[in-house]
Amino acid sequence: MTLQVHARPGARRTAAAGLHGDALKIHVAAPPVDDRANETLLAWIAAVLELPRSAVSLRAGAKSRRKVIEISPADAGVATRAAALGAGE
């Protein structure tokens, strides 16, 4: 399963902020320095979806605001929680 994400690093706190086109917009409470924003984003997604951090990886967009997040394995419960965020695929 993949999630399309539009990340906004440097926010006060990490949180979903609605949709940005077809992607889930997420404010990330880390600067885009030394991969800290990406790591914070992946850890937040794993926590929200109630998965281990190792189940969530960055497939594309390491240096971009637009990212593709890979979630594996994805069962029906994960898909439901992802859809509740607004961008489940």
N, C-alpha and C positions, 0 to 999 in steps of 0.2 A: 504494500500500500504506500502511496506517496501523498505528501501534502505540498501544495504550492504556498510559499510564504513570502510576504513582503516585510522585511525586517527594518525597524527604525532603531538603530543603536543610540546609546547615550541618554535613554529615558530615565525618569525617576525610579520606575519599577518595571519589572517584566510582566506584561499582561497582553491579552488579546485585545485588539482595538477595532474589531469589525472586519469588513472586507475591503480590499483594494483591487478592484477589477475581479478577477477570478481567484485571487490569492487571499489567504488569511493575513491580515495586517497584525504584526506583533511588535509592541514597543519592548525594547531590550535594555535592561539596566546594566549595561556594560559598554565601554567604548570599543570601537572597531580597531583595536590595537592588539597585536600578538594573538589573534584568533579568540580573544576573550568574549566578544559578542557572539560568535558562532557557538562556542562551548556553553555559554549561558543560555542561548536559545535552545540548543539541543537538550540540555538538562531540564529546562522548564517544560518543554514538550513532553519529555519522558515522565516527569512528575504529574502533569495534568492528565496524561493518558494512562497513568498508573502502570508504567512499564519500567524495567531496568534501563539505565542510561545506555547500556550496550545494545538495546533493541532499536535505538534511534540513531540514524547517521545522515550526514550531509551528502547527497548524491551530486548536486550541482549548485554553483553560486557562492563559493567560498569567499570571493572578493566582491560580491555584488549584494545589493539589497534584496534582489529577487533570488529565492533559494528553492531548491527541491529537496525535501526531507523524505528519506526512506524509513519506513517503519516495518520491522520484521521481527517476529511473525505478527500478523494482524488477524485477530479473530473478530467475531461480530461485536463483541463488547468494545474493542478498540475502535472499530469503525463507527459505532454509535457515539462514543465520546468525541471522536474527531469531528463527526458531523455536527455535534453540538457546538463546537468551536466555530463552525461556519464554513469549513473548507475540506471536509472529508471527501476522499475520492474512492 
